[in-house]
Amino acid sequence: MQPDGILKAFIYAHSIDEFRGRKKRRKFGWDAFGNYRCLSLGHRGSNLMEDSTYDAERIQVLEGLEAVRKRPSMYIGSTDFHGLHHLVYEVVDNSIDEAMAGFCTSISVVMNADGSVTVEDDGRGIPIGMHKKYKQDALELVLTKLHSGGKFDRKTYKVSGGLHGVGLSVVNALSEWLEVRVKRQGKVHFQRYERGVPASPIKIEGESQTNGTIVRFKPDSQIFESTEFNYETLSGRMREFAFLNKGLKVSITNSKTNESNTYRFDGGIQEYVQFINRSKTCLHEKPIYVNMEKDGIAIEIGMQYTDSYAESIYTFANNINTTEGGTHLVGFRAALTKTINDYAKQNQFLKGNGDSLSGEDVREGLTAVLSVKLPEPQFEGQTKTKLGNSDMRGIVESAVSEKLYEYLEENPKVAQACISKAILASQAREAARKARELTRRKGLLDVGNLPGKLSDCSEKDPTKCELFLVEGDSAGGSAKQARDRTFQAVLPLRGKILNVEKARLDRMLKNAEIRTIITALGTGIEQEMDVDRARYHRVCIMTDGDVDGAHIRTLLLTFFFRYMRPMIDRGYIYIAQPPLYRIKKGKTERYLYSDRELSDAVQELGEGADVQRYKGLGEMNADQLRVTTMDMKSRILKRVTVEDGVEADQLFTVLMGDAVEPRRNYIQDHAKEVEFLDV
């Protein structure tokens, strides 16, 4: 199986190789095989302050959308895979706002063959007509002026995800071209823009008996590293929108591959929780559901306990996925802990008055979706990943405490199942505490007492340090010889680590390899974890290219996803890409990373070429490993990021959980995707 085949359904592994402050600057780009590689070497200019003059004439004012094109990351977060897809989300957000206002029932997203994307809705349509104050058509105003729109008061939209008023204008600025059609007042109004500038005045294309907006845009290759959209990523987000807006129809189509999905969920968030838990064993049949409005804020929660050990909580504010949580999540967690404890004590589930369940206890095995809709959300940053409204904590905590306690009283069997799960978690937590104390007394988790098998680097700045987790002592020996001792550390792992999907923390801490990883990283684990203490900001998983290597990689990713998720969210986890083949003919020698590359190389070099298949890293000598996998000038690293948390959770449950049937079905469904299987 290819290096990332088993995980490509939910993990976007972005190939990168960053400049490390040397005197040469490399130009990177996508090769014919989909790898982001060094294409050429260039020199950094040595005189960075060529002209020291700094006077009034040096002050610049960026007009219109020029500021967006100059600093795109300020508006969409980045110009990589994430920023590219954020363009689609910004356009769809406007349609979702129409749906939340009660004027839109259907949204369509089409990935066109020319690389553009079309988003269509049946809302009211962007207003058409001359704006009295700005002397400009309202449509053109929305598309060319930052902070323009109908979301700054509470009259047009009571709640909105696009509060900042920059979404559509930013998409326009960062597109090679954008076309907008507005069906309104019985007419179809059309205008085309090129890199944010109107290419023609607004004109009427025809008549229409319905209202709505159609936006088609093509991302600008001058701005983005790659302009190719990923269907699975967009489809997952569209499914999310449909779950969060009960009864809304959302469809997505890929014109190139003819893939298509249409989502509509009349069960809303309750159905969303059941979808997330579809491969898990649930402790109660129907999700606990809370839906109420308080102080003009709508709060909706669906939650269900499973027999797993990890918590899965997804939070949203005005349909925006707040992946970093925020005040609404803090309020929910506080309410859950307090309510479960109050009910447990009131009904004598706990032994003594001094006993209580911790937040970790009551959240073990919990799957929850929390959605709030509020008039004036305050997000931290334009990309809106964390809700900052300070009053939301108290509002959510009060509302959830009241409604959840009522639910538990009305459903005592469900309450008993939930609290029994939490009590078992508490007992395991106590065992884990004793295990931590034991390992700490022995110095096994002491950062100052680093593992003997760790070959550390001399650099102490974690932003410059790398740690290679290597499969086996043989490969570890080659890696130690191949590394740059200044900033590269090597930690050989013996065999396969424990499958943490099936184990609580107390059992996990008894596993020597896991303890070694925790100690080497220096972050601690679970509630004691502090990602700011990480000793390395690049942790590279480097395993063999066979089935065992893929399994070890999956076990390690399961560990990081379940117990060290902040390391992934910070972008600290990578997958090293050793070559699968070496081909040599005469003085020509190449390293190849896929069967496709091999096929092309064999055809190019012709008969008589010597092909070597690398089944393990131990088969490569240190020089080969350095050139292909560890040297920054020539290696390929893939950063692991979670693009769809729900699918990631689901896939880890399927691949690493107890249930056999879902795993068998997954293998059967994806068997045809395997390009290389070495057993």
C-alpha positions in Angstrom: 0.0 0.0 0.0 1.3 3.5 -0.8 2.6 5.5 2.2 -0.6 7.5 3.0 -3.2 5.2 1.3 -4.7 3.9 4.6 -5.3 7.4 6.0 -6.0 9.6 2.9 -9.7 9.5 3.6 -9.3 12.0 6.5 -5.8 13.3 6.8 -4.3 15.8 4.4 -0.6 15.3 4.5 0.9 18.4 3.0 4.3 18.0 1.4 6.6 20.7 2.7 10.3 21.4 3.2 10.8 24.8 4.8 13.8 27.0 4.5 15.9 26.8 7.6 17.8 30.1 7.5 20.6 29.0 5.2 22.1 31.2 2.5 20.3 29.5 -0.3 16.7 29.7 -1.1 14.9 26.8 -2.9 12.0 27.1 -5.3 9.3 24.6 -4.6 6.5 23.3 -6.7 4.2 20.4 -7.5 5.8 17.7 -9.8 4.0 15.5 -12.2 3.4 12.9 -9.4 1.6 15.2 -7.0 4.6 15.7 -4.7 5.6 19.2 -3.5 9.3 19.2 -4.1 12.4 21.3 -4.5 12.5 22.3 -8.2 15.5 24.5 -8.2 18.1 26.3 -6.1 18.4 30.0 -5.9 20.4 32.5 -3.8 19.0 34.8 -1.2 19.9 38.4 -1.8 22.7 39.3 0.6 21.9 43.0 1.0 18.5 43.1 2.6 18.6 46.8 3.3 19.7 48.1 -0.1 18.1 51.5 0.4 18.0 52.8 3.9 16.0 55.9 3.0 12.8 56.1 5.0 10.7 59.2 4.5 7.1 60.3 3.8 7.3 59.1 0.2 7.9 55.5 1.5 4.4 55.4 3.1 2.1 53.4 0.8 -1.7 53.1 0.8 -3.1 49.9 -0.7 -6.4 50.8 -2.4 -9.5 48.6 -2.8 -8.7 44.9 -2.8 -5.0 45.4 -3.4 -4.4 44.9 0.3 -6.0 41.4 0.1 -3.8 40.3 -2.8 -0.7 41.7 -1.0 -1.4 40.0 2.3 -3.9 37.2 1.6 -3.1 35.2 4.7 -4.5 38.0 6.9 -7.9 37.3 5.4 -8.0 33.5 4.7 -5.4 32.2 7.1 -2.9 30.9 4.5 -2.4 30.4 0.8 -2.0 26.6 1.0 -4.6 23.8 0.9 -6.5 25.3 3.8 -6.7 28.8 2.4 -7.8 27.6 -1.0 -10.8 25.7 0.4 -11.6 28.6 2.7 -12.6 30.5 -0.4 -15.4 28.0 -1.0 -16.5 28.2 2.6 -16.7 32.0 2.5 -19.1 31.9 -0.4 -21.2 29.1 1.0 -21.3 31.0 4.4 -23.4 33.7 2.6 -25.9 31.1 1.4 -26.0 29.6 4.9 -26.8 33.0 6.4 -29.7 33.2 4.0 -30.9 29.7 5.2 -30.6 30.8 8.8 -32.7 33.8 8.0 -35.4 31.6 6.5 -35.0 32.5 2.9 -32.9 29.6 1.4 -33.8 25.9 1.2 -31.2 24.6 -1.2 -27.5 25.2 -1.9 -25.5 23.6 -4.7 -21.7 23.4 -5.0 -20.1 22.3 -8.3 -16.4 21.6 -8.9 -16.0 22.5 -12.6 -13.7 20.8 -15.1 -11.7 24.0 -15.6 -10.8 24.2 -11.9 -13.4 26.8 -11.0 -16.2 26.3 -8.4 -19.8 27.3 -8.7 -22.0 28.0 -5.6 -25.7 28.5 -6.1 -28.5 29.1 -3.7 -32.2 30.0 -3.8 -32.1 32.8 -1.3 -33.1 36.4 -1.9 -30.2 37.3 -4.1 -27.6 40.0 -3.5 -29.3 43.4 -3.7 -29.2 45.2 -7.1 -29.4 48.9 -7.6 -27.5 52.2 -7.0 -26.4 52.8 -3.4 -27.4 56.4 -2.5 -24.4 57.1 -0.3 -21.6 55.4 -2.2 -23.0 56.1 -5.7 -22.2 52.5 -6.8 -24.3 49.5 -7.5 -24.9 47.4 -4.4 -23.7 44.2 -6.2 -20.4 45.8 -7.2 -20.1 47.3 -3.7 -20.3 43.9 -2.1 -17.7 42.4 -4.4 -15.1 45.2 -4.4 -15.3 46.9 -1.0 -14.1 45.3 2.2 -16.5 45.4 5.1 -19.5 45.9 3.0 -22.7 43.8 3.3 -26.0 43.5 5.1 -24.7 41.9 8.3 -23.7 44.8 10.4 -27.1 45.4 11.9 -29.7 43.0 13.2 -32.4 43.9 10.7 -31.3 41.9 7.6 -29.7 39.0 9.4 -30.4 38.3 13.1 -27.5 35.8 13.1 -24.7 35.4 10.6 -21.4 33.6 10.2 -20.1 36.3 7.8 -20.1 39.1 10.3 -16.9 40.8 9.0 -18.3 41.6 5.6 -15.1 40.6 3.8 -16.0 37.1 2.5 -17.2 37.6 -1.1 -14.9 40.6 -1.7 -11.8 38.6 -0.6 -12.8 35.6 -2.8 -13.1 38.1 -5.7 -9.7 39.6 -4.9 -8.0 36.2 -4.8 -9.6 34.8 -7.9 -8.2 34.8 -11.4 -11.8 35.6 -12.4 -15.2 35.6 -10.8 -18.6 35.7 -12.3 -21.8 36.5 -10.4 -25.4 36.0 -11.4 -28.2 37.4 -9.3 -31.8 36.3 -9.9 -33.8 39.1 -8.4 -36.8 41.3 -9.4 -37.6 38.9 -12.2 -34.3 39.4 -14.0 -30.9 37.6 -14.1 -28.1 40.2 -13.5 -24.6 39.3 -14.5 -21.1 40.7 -13.9 -17.6 39.4 -14.4 -14.4 40.3 -12.5 -10.8 39.7 -13.2 -8.5 39.6 -10.1 -11.0 41.8 -8.3 -11.5 44.4 -11.0 -14.8 44.6 -12.9 -14.3 43.4 -16.5 -17.7 44.7 -17.6 -20.6 46.7 -16.2 -23.6 44.8 -14.7 -25.9 43.6 -17.4 -29.2 41.7 -17.6 -28.8 38.2 -19.1 -32.5 37.2 -19.1 -35.5 36.7 -17.0 -36.1 34.5 -13.9 -39.2 33.5 -12.0 -37.1 32.6 -8.9 -34.6 34.4 -6.7 -31.0 33.4 -5.8 -27.3 34.0 -6.3 -24.8 32.1 -8.4 -21.1 32.7 -7.9 -18.5 31.0 -10.0 -14.8 31.7 -9.4 -11.4 30.3 -10.3 -8.6 30.7 -7.6 -5.6 32.7 -8.8 -2.5 30.6 -9.3 -0.4 33.7 -8.6 -1.7 33.6 -5.1 -2.1 29.9 -4.1 0.5 27.1 -4.0 -2.0 24.8 -5.7 -5.5 25.6 -7.1 -6.8 22.0 -7.1 -9.8 21.5 -4.8 -10.3 18.2 -2.9 -13.7 16.7 -3.2 -13.7 14.8 0.1 -12.7 18.0 2.0 -15.5 20.1 0.5 -18.0 17.2 0.7 -17.4 16.8 4.4 -18.0 20.5 5.0 -21.2 20.5 3.0 -22.5 17.5 4.9 -21.7 19.4 8.1 -23.7 22.4 7.0 -26.7 20.1 6.2 -26.5 18.5 9.7 -26.4 21.9 11.4 -29.4 23.3 9.5 -32.3 20.8 9.8 -34.1 20.3 6.5 -31.6 22.3 4.4 -30.7 20.6 1.1 -26.9 20.8 0.2 -25.5 19.1 -2.8 -21.9 18.9 -4.2 -20.7 17.6 -7.5 -17.3 17.0 -9.0 -17.6 17.4 -12.8 -14.2 15.8 -13.5 -15.0 12.5 -11.7 -18.8 12.5 -11.7 -18.8 12.1 -7.9 -21.9 13.6 -6.3 -23.6 13.8 -2.9 -26.8 15.4 -1.7 -27.3 16.0 2.0 -30.5 16.7 3.9 -31.1 15.7 7.5 -34.4 16.3 9.1 -33.0 15.0 12.4 -30.4 17.7 12.5 -27.9 17.5 15.3 -29.3 14.4 16.8 -28.8 12.7 13.5 -25.3 14.2 13.3 -24.3 12.5 16.6 -25.7 9.2 15.4 -23.7 9.6 12.2 -20.5 10.1 14.2 -21.2 7.1 16.4 -22.3 4.8 13.6 -19.3 2.4 14.1 -19.2 2.7 17.9 -21.1 0.8 20.6 -23.5 3.3 22.3 -24.6 3.1 25.9 -28.1 4.5 25.2 -30.1 4.3 21.9 -31.1 7.9 21.3 -28.8 10.9 21.8 -29.5 13.3 24.7 -30.9 16.5 23.0 -31.1 20.0 24.4 -32.7 22.8 22.3 -33.5 26.2 23.8 -33.3 29.9 23.3 -32.0 32.3 26.0 -31.4 36.0 25.8 -31.8 35.9 22.0 -29.3 33.1 21.7 -30.2 29.7 20.3 -28.4 26.7 21.9 -28.6 23.2 20.5 -26.8 20.2 21.8 -26.8 16.5 20.9 -24.8 14.1 23.0 -24.4 10.3 23.4 -22.1 8.1 25.4 -20.2 5.2 23.9 -18.0 2.5 25.3 -14.8 4.1 23.9 -12.3 6.0 26.0 -11.9 9.2 24.1 -14.2 12.2 24.0 -15.3 13.7 20.7 -16.9 17.2 21.1 -17.6 19.4 18.0 -18.6 23.0 18.5 -20.1 25.5 16.1 -21.1 29.2 16.3 -23.5 30.4 13.6 -22.6 27.2 11.6 -18.9 28.1 11.7 -16.8 25.1 12.9 -15.0 26.5 15.9 -12.2 23.9 15.9 -10.4 25.6 18.7 -13.5 25.8 20.9 -14.1 29.0 22.8 -16.4 30.3 25.5 -19.4 28.2 24.5 -17.3 25.0 24.9 -16.0 26.1 28.3 -19.6 26.7 29.4 -20.8 23.4 28.1 -18.0 21.4 29.9 -18.6 23.2 33.2 -22.3 22.5 33.0 -21.8 18.9 32.1 -19.4 18.3 35.0 -21.6 20.1 37.5 -24.9 18.5 36.4 -23.6 15.0 36.3 -22.1 15.4 39.8 -25.2 17.0 41.2 -27.4 14.2 39.9 -25.0 11.5 41.0 -24.8 12.8 44.6 -28.6 13.4 44.7 -29.2 9.8 43.7 -26.4 8.3 45.8 -24.3 7.0 43.0 -21.2 8.3 44.7 -20.0 6.9 48.0 -19.1 9.9 50.1 -19.9 13.6 50.1 -16.3 14.4 49.4 -16.3 12.2 46.2 -16.8 13.8 42.9 -16.3 13.1 39.2 -13.8 15.2 37.3 -14.4 16.8 33.9 -12.3 14.1 32.2 -14.4 11.4 34.0 -17.8 12.7 32.7 -16.5 13.2 29.2 -14.9 9.8 28.7 -16.6 8.1 25.7 -18.8 11.2 25.1 -19.7 12.3 21.6 -21.3 15.7 21.5 -22.2 18.4 19.0 -22.8 21.9 20.4 -24.2 24.6 18.1 -25.0 28.1 19.2 -26.5 30.9 17.1 -26.0 34.4 18.4 -26.5 37.9 17.0 -22.9 39.3 17.3 -20.3 36.6 17.4 -16.7 37.6 18.2 -14.3 35.3 16.5 -10.6 35.2 17.1 -9.1 35.9 13.7 -10.8 36.1 10.3 -10.8 32.4 9.9 -13.1 32.1 12.9 -11.8 29.0 14.7 -12.5 30.2 18.3 -15.5 32.0 19.8 -14.5 34.8 22.1 -17.8 36.3 23.4 -17.2 36.4 27.1 -20.9 36.2 28.1 -21.4 32.9 26.2 -19.8 30.8 28.9 -22.4 31.8 31.5 -25.3 31.6 29.1 -24.5 28.2 27.8 -23.6 26.9 31.3 -26.9 28.1 32.8 -29.0 26.8 29.9 -27.3 23.3 29.7 -27.4 22.8 33.5 -31.1 23.4 33.7 -32.1 21.3 30.7 -29.7 18.5 31.2 -30.7 17.9 34.8 -34.4 17.8 33.7 -33.5 15.2 31.0 -31.6 13.0 33.5 -34.5 13.1 35.9 -37.0 12.1 33.2 -34.7 9.4 31.8 -33.2 7.6 34.8 -31.9 4.6 32.8 -29.9 6.8 30.5 -28.6 8.7 33.5 -27.5 5.5 35.2 -25.6 4.4 32.1 -23.8 7.7 31.7 -22.9 8.0 35.4 -21.7 4.3 35.6 -19.4 5.0 32.7 -18.1 8.1 34.4 -17.5 6.2 37.7 -15.5 3.5 35.8 -13.5 6.3 34.2 -12.8 7.8 37.7 -11.5 4.5 38.9 -9.3 4.2 35.9 -8.1 7.8 36.4 -7.1 7.0 39.9 -5.2 4.0 38.6 -3.6 6.2 36.0 -2.6 8.7 38.7 -0.8 6.0 40.6 0.8 4.8 37.4 2.1 8.3 36.7 3.4 8.6 40.2 5.1 5.3 39.9 6.7 6.1 36.6 7.6 9.6 37.9 9.3 8.1 41.0 11.3 5.8 38.7 12.1 8.8 36.5 10.4 7.2 33.5 8.4 10.4 32.7 11.0 12.9 33.9 11.9 15.2 31.0 15.3 15.7 32.7 15.9 12.0 32.4 15.7 11.5 28.7 15.4 7.9 27.3 18.7 6.1 26.8 17.8 5.1 23.3 17.2 8.7 22.2 20.0 10.2 20.2 19.3 13.9 20.8 20.4 16.9 18.8 22.7 19.7 20.1 20.2 22.5 19.2 18.0 23.6 22.1 15.6 25.8 20.2 12.5 23.6 19.7 11.4 25.5 16.6 14.6 24.3 14.9 14.6 20.7 16.2 13.3 17.5 14.6 12.6 14.1 16.1 12.5 11.1 13.9 10.4 8.2 15.3 12.0 5.2 13.5 10.8 1.7 13.2 13.4 -0.8 14.6 17.0 -0.6 15.8 18.4 -1.4 12.4 16.7 1.5 10.7 17.5 3.6 13.8 21.2 2.9 13.4 21.1 4.1 9.7 19.1 7.2 10.7 21.6 8.1 13.4 24.4 8.0 10.9 22.3 9.9 8.3 21.1 12.7 10.5 22.4 16.2 11.0 23.3 16.0 14.7 22.8 19.8 15.0 19.0 19.7 14.8 17.9 16.1 14.1 17.2 13.6 16.9 16.4 9.9 16.4 14.3 7.7 18.6 14.2 4.0 17.5 11.0 2.1 18.5 11.0 -1.6 19.2 8.1 -3.3 17.4 4.5 -2.0 17.5 3.3 0.3 20.2 0.1 -0.4 22.1 -3.2 0.2 20.3 -4.5 3.1 22.4 -7.9 3.0 20.9 -8.6 -0.1 23.1 -6.8 1.0 26.2 -7.2 3.6 29.0 -4.4 5.8 30.2 -3.4 3.6 33.1 -2.7 0.7 30.8 -1.1 2.9 28.2 1.5 4.3 30.6 2.7 0.7 31.2 3.8 0.5 27.6 7.5 1.2 27.5 7.5 2.6 23.9 4.7 5.1 24.7 6.4 6.2 27.9 9.6 6.8 25.9 7.8 8.9 23.3 6.1 11.0 26.0 9.3 11.6 27.8 11.3 12.5 24.7 8.6 15.0 23.6 8.5 16.7 27.0 4.9 17.7 26.8 3.3 15.4 29.4 0.1 13.6 28.7 -3.7 14.1 29.0 -4.7 16.9 31.4 -1.1 17.5 32.3 -0.1 18.0 28.7 1.4 21.4 27.7 2.2 21.5 24.0 4.3 24.7 24.6 6.8 22.5 26.3 7.4 20.4 23.2 11.1 19.8 22.7 10.7 19.4 18.9 8.4 21.2 16.5 8.8 18.5 13.9 8.1 15.0 14.9 8.6 12.8 11.9 7.2 9.3 11.7 9.6 7.3 9.6 8.5 3.6 8.9 9.1 1.0 6.3 7.1 1.0 3.1 5.5 -2.4 3.8 2.3 -3.5 5.6 4.0 -3.6 9.0 5.3 -0.1 8.4 1.8 1.2 7.5 0.4 -0.5 10.7 3.0 1.1 12.9 2.4 4.5 11.3 -1.3 4.1 12.0 -0.7 3.1 15.6 1.4 6.2 16.1 -1.1 8.5 14.5 -3.9 7.0 16.6 -1.8 7.8 19.7 -1.2 11.4 18.6 -4.9 11.9 17.6 -6.4 10.5 20.7 -3.9 11.7 23.4 -1.8 14.4 21.8 -4.2 16.1 19.4 -2.6 19.6 20.1 0.6 18.4 18.5 -1.3 17.7 15.3 -3.3 21.0 15.5 0.0 22.9 15.9 1.4 21.3 12.8 4.1 19.4 14.7 3.5 15.9 13.3 4.9 14.8 10.0 5.2 11.6 7.9 8.6 11.0 6.3 8.6 9.7 2.7 11.4 7.2 2.1 11.5 6.0 -1.5 10.0 2.7 -2.6 12.5 2.0 -5.4 15.9 2.9 -6.7 16.6 2.5 -10.5 20.0 2.7 -11.9 21.4 2.4 -15.5 25.0 3.3 -16.1 25.7 6.5 -14.3 22.1 7.4 -14.0 20.5 6.8 -10.6 17.1 7.8 -9.3 14.9 7.2 -6.3 11.3 6.7 -6.9 8.3 7.2 -4.6 5.5 5.4 -6.3 4.7 2.7 -8.9 3.8 5.4 -11.4 7.2 7.0 -11.1 8.8 3.6 -11.5 6.8 2.8 -14.7 7.7 6.1 -16.2 11.4 5.7 -15.3 11.6 2.2 -16.7 10.1 3.4 -20.0 12.5 6.3 -20.1 15.7 4.4 -19.3 14.8 1.3 -21.3 16.0 -2.2 -21.0 18.9 -3.1 -18.7 18.0 -0.8 -15.9 18.6 -2.2 -12.4 15.6 -1.8 -10.1 15.8 -2.2 -6.4 12.7 -2.3 -4.2 13.2 -1.0 -0.6 11.0 -3.1 1.8 12.6 -1.5 4.8 14.7 1.4 5.9 17.3 -1.0 7.2 18.0 -2.0 3.6 19.3 1.5 2.9 22.7 2.6 3.9 23.2 5.9 5.7 24.1 7.9 2.6 21.0 6.8 0.8 18.7 7.5 3.7 20.2 10.9 4.2 19.8 11.9 0.5 16.3 10.6 0.1 14.6 11.0 3.5 16.4 13.3 5.9 18.4 15.9 4.0 16.3 19.1 3.8 17.5 19.8 0.3 16.0 16.7 -1.2 13.6 15.0 1.1 9.8 15.0 1.1 8.0 15.5 4.4 4.2 15.5 4.7 2.6 17.5 7.5 -0.3 15.7 9.1 -3.4 17.9 9.6 -7.0 16.8 10.3 -9.3 18.2 7.6 -12.4 16.5 8.8 -12.5 15.7 12.5 -15.6 13.5 12.2 -14.2 11.3 9.5 -10.9 11.1 11.4 -12.7 10.0 14.5 -14.7 7.5 12.5 -11.8 6.0 10.7 -9.7 5.5 13.8 -12.7 3.8 15.4 -13.1 1.5 12.3 -9.4 0.6 11.9 -8.4 0.4 15.5 -11.5 -0.3 17.5 -13.0 -3.6 18.7 -15.8 -4.0 16.2 -14.7 -6.4 13.4 -17.6 -5.9 10.9 -17.0 -2.2 10.2 -13.3 -2.9 9.6 -14.1 -5.8 7.2 -16.5 -3.6 5.3 -13.9 -0.8 5.0 -11.3 -3.2 3.7 -13.7 -4.6 1.1 -14.9 -1.1 0.0 -11.3 0.2 -0.4 -9.5 -3.0 -1.6 -9.4 -1.7 -5.2 -7.5 1.4 -4.2 -4.5 -0.5 -3.1 -1.6 0.1 -5.5 1.1 -1.9 -3.8 0.6 -4.6 -1.3 3.7 -6.2 0.2 2.8 -9.1 2.6 
